[in-house]
């Protein structure tokens, strides 16, 4: 069973994948420059799962990256945001899986794996 774990954005913004190897737990870095939490914020989960993809902001929270776990965490797309993401919630819009993003300044955006 594989598990993925994000490492704090201000300390490196790494996504690790973990797999059991006998009695050992082996880690490998599968993505860099990610941010799941902004220092000083109570919002602890800026990423969201949608249609089997991980939607996660870049380290500066100004891009939304779409990572495909089934394809060894390949980045499927990266979209510029008008301002930094400050919150994220999974949201289906018109039957499509995605996430609602609250941006600095109060704007709201929706993003999905195919958006």
C-alpha positions in Angstrom: 0.0 0.0 0.0 1.4 3.4 -1.0 0.8 6.5 1.0 1.6 10.1 0.1 2.5 12.8 2.6 3.2 16.5 2.0 6.0 18.2 3.8 5.5 21.8 5.1 5.7 24.4 2.4 7.9 26.9 4.2 10.4 24.1 4.9 10.7 22.7 1.4 7.3 22.0 -0.1 8.0 18.3 -0.8 5.5 15.5 -1.5 6.8 12.1 -0.4 5.4 8.7 -1.4 5.9 5.9 1.2 5.9 2.1 0.5 6.5 -0.9 2.7 9.7 -2.8 2.0 9.5 -5.8 4.4 9.7 -4.2 7.8 11.0 -0.9 6.5 9.0 2.1 5.3 10.7 3.6 2.3 10.2 7.2 1.2 10.8 8.9 -2.1 10.3 12.5 -3.1 7.7 12.6 -5.9 7.1 16.4 -6.2 8.7 19.7 -5.1 7.5 23.3 -4.7 4.2 22.5 -3.1 2.3 24.3 -0.3 -0.5 22.8 1.7 -0.4 25.4 4.5 0.7 29.0 4.8 2.6 29.8 8.0 0.4 31.7 10.5 -2.8 30.5 8.9 -5.4 28.3 10.6 -6.1 26.8 7.2 -4.2 23.5 7.2 -5.2 21.8 4.0 -4.9 23.8 0.8 -4.9 20.7 -1.4 -7.9 18.7 -2.6 -8.5 15.3 -4.3 -10.7 15.4 -7.4 -11.2 12.6 -9.9 -8.1 10.7 -8.7 -5.9 13.8 -9.0 -4.3 15.9 -6.3 -4.9 19.6 -6.7 -2.3 21.5 -4.7 -0.9 25.0 -4.8 2.7 25.7 -5.7 5.1 26.9 -3.0 4.1 30.5 -3.4 0.4 29.5 -3.6 0.1 31.4 -6.9 -0.2 28.3 -9.2 -2.5 25.3 -8.9 -0.7 22.1 -9.8 -2.6 18.9 -10.8 -0.7 15.7 -9.9 -1.7 12.3 -11.1 -1.0 9.6 -8.4 -1.8 6.8 -10.9 0.9 8.1 -13.2 3.7 8.2 -10.6 2.7 11.7 -9.6 3.1 13.2 -13.1 2.1 16.9 -13.2 -0.9 17.0 -15.6 -1.2 20.8 -15.7 -0.3 23.9 -13.7 -2.6 26.9 -13.8 -1.7 30.5 -12.7 -4.0 31.9 -10.1 -4.8 35.7 -10.0 -3.6 35.8 -6.3 -2.4 33.4 -3.7 -4.7 30.6 -2.5 -5.7 30.8 1.1 -8.3 28.0 1.4 -9.5 25.1 -0.6 -12.6 22.8 -0.4 -13.5 19.8 -2.6 -16.6 20.8 -4.7 -18.5 19.2 -7.5 -19.6 21.8 -10.1 -22.1 20.8 -12.8 -21.3 17.1 -12.1 -17.5 17.6 -12.4 -15.1 17.0 -9.5 -12.9 19.9 -8.5 -12.2 22.3 -5.7 -13.3 25.8 -4.7 -10.4 28.0 -4.0 -10.5 31.2 -1.8 -7.8 33.6 -3.0 -6.1 36.5 -1.2 -8.4 39.5 -1.6 -11.5 37.5 -1.3 -11.9 36.2 -4.9 -13.2 32.6 -5.3 -12.1 30.3 -8.1 -13.1 26.7 -9.1 -10.6 24.3 -10.5 -10.8 20.7 -11.6 -8.5 18.2 -13.2 -9.9 18.9 -16.7 -10.7 22.6 -16.2 
